[in-house]
Amino acid sequence: MALHHQLPIYKLAYDLLSVTTDITRNIPRDFKRLIGEKVREECVEILVLIFRANVARNKTPHIEDLLERLQVVELLLRLSKDKRFISTKQYARAIEITDGIGRQATGWKRHAAAAPAV
């Protein structure tokens, strides 16, 4: 079993945290806490869920939670773009990362479900 911080999905999730930290910096004060802080919290929770899934025997529940939180991040980023709090370029970069995380998490979930029970 690889260390969680060496996994490609962990590296992408960390990149997402870094990108969202940068792009939420310029959100208007009225929405910074509501949207910006929530996006960062969800990104941190995604990293925690990657760790939990990596060490768990039954990975599926953690990966499902991860995918749900990823949807929340995508929703908040889309709202930020629609309200013009972030640029289309910033949104595109963040969504590119979330897509990569989603693909890897889905593959990991499929692999975990197919693995024989130990």
C-alpha positions in Angstrom: 0.0 0.0 0.0 1.4 3.4 -1.0 1.6 6.3 1.4 -1.5 8.5 0.9 0.6 11.5 -0.1 2.3 9.6 -2.9 -0.9 8.7 -4.6 -1.7 10.5 -7.9 -5.2 11.3 -6.7 -3.8 12.9 -3.5 -1.4 15.0 -5.6 -4.3 16.2 -7.7 -6.4 16.9 -4.7 -3.6 19.0 -3.2 -3.3 20.9 -6.4 -7.1 21.6 -6.2 -6.7 22.9 -2.7 -3.8 25.1 -3.9 -5.8 26.5 -6.9 -8.9 27.1 -4.9 -7.0 28.9 -2.2 -5.6 31.2 -4.8 -8.8 31.8 -6.7 -11.0 32.4 -3.7 -8.7 35.1 -2.4 -10.4 37.7 -4.6 -14.0 36.7 -3.9 -16.0 39.7 -2.5 -16.0 40.0 1.2 -19.7 39.3 1.4 -19.3 35.9 -0.1 -15.7 35.0 0.9 -16.8 33.1 4.0 -19.9 31.5 2.5 -18.3 30.3 -0.7 -14.5 30.6 -0.5 -14.2 29.1 3.0 -16.6 26.3 2.1 -14.6 25.4 -1.1 -11.4 25.2 0.9 -13.0 23.1 3.7 -14.4 20.7 1.1 -10.9 20.4 -0.5 -9.3 19.6 2.8 -12.0 17.0 3.5 -11.3 15.4 0.1 -7.7 15.0 1.1 -8.7 13.4 4.4 -11.1 11.0 2.6 -8.2 10.0 0.3 -6.2 9.1 3.4 -9.1 7.2 5.0 -9.8 5.3 1.8 -6.1 4.4 1.4 -5.9 2.8 4.9 -9.4 1.2 5.0 -10.2 -2.3 4.1 -13.6 -1.2 2.7 -12.6 1.8 0.6 -16.0 2.3 -1.1 -17.8 4.4 1.5 -14.9 6.8 1.7 -14.6 7.1 -2.0 -18.3 7.7 -2.3 -18.0 10.5 0.3 -15.1 11.9 -1.7 -17.1 12.0 -4.9 -20.0 13.7 -3.1 -17.7 16.4 -1.7 -16.1 16.8 -5.1 -19.6 17.6 -6.5 -20.0 20.3 -3.9 -16.7 21.9 -4.8 -17.7 21.9 -8.5 -21.1 23.4 -7.7 -19.6 26.2 -5.6 -17.0 26.9 -8.3 -19.7 27.1 -11.0 -21.6 29.5 -8.8 -18.5 31.6 -8.4 -18.0 31.7 -12.1 -21.6 32.5 -12.8 -21.6 35.3 -10.3 -18.3 36.5 -11.9 -16.3 36.1 -8.6 -13.7 34.1 -10.5 -12.7 34.2 -14.2 -13.6 31.5 -16.7 -9.9 30.6 -17.0 -9.7 30.1 -13.2 -12.9 28.0 -13.3 -11.6 25.9 -16.2 -8.3 25.2 -14.4 -10.1 24.1 -11.2 -12.6 21.9 -13.1 -9.8 20.3 -15.1 -8.4 19.1 -11.7 -11.8 18.0 -10.3 -12.4 16.0 -13.5 -9.0 14.2 -12.9 -9.9 13.5 -9.3 -13.3 12.2 -10.3 -11.9 9.9 -12.9 -9.3 8.5 -10.5 -11.8 8.1 -7.6 -14.3 6.3 -9.9 -11.6 3.9 -11.1 -10.4 3.4 -7.5 -14.0 2.7 -6.4 -14.5 0.2 -9.3 -11.2 -1.6 -8.4 -12.1 -1.7 -4.7 -15.5 -3.1 -5.4 -14.0 -5.8 -7.6 -11.3 -6.8 -5.1 -12.0 -9.9 -3.1 -12.9 -9.4 0.5 -10.1 -10.1 2.9 
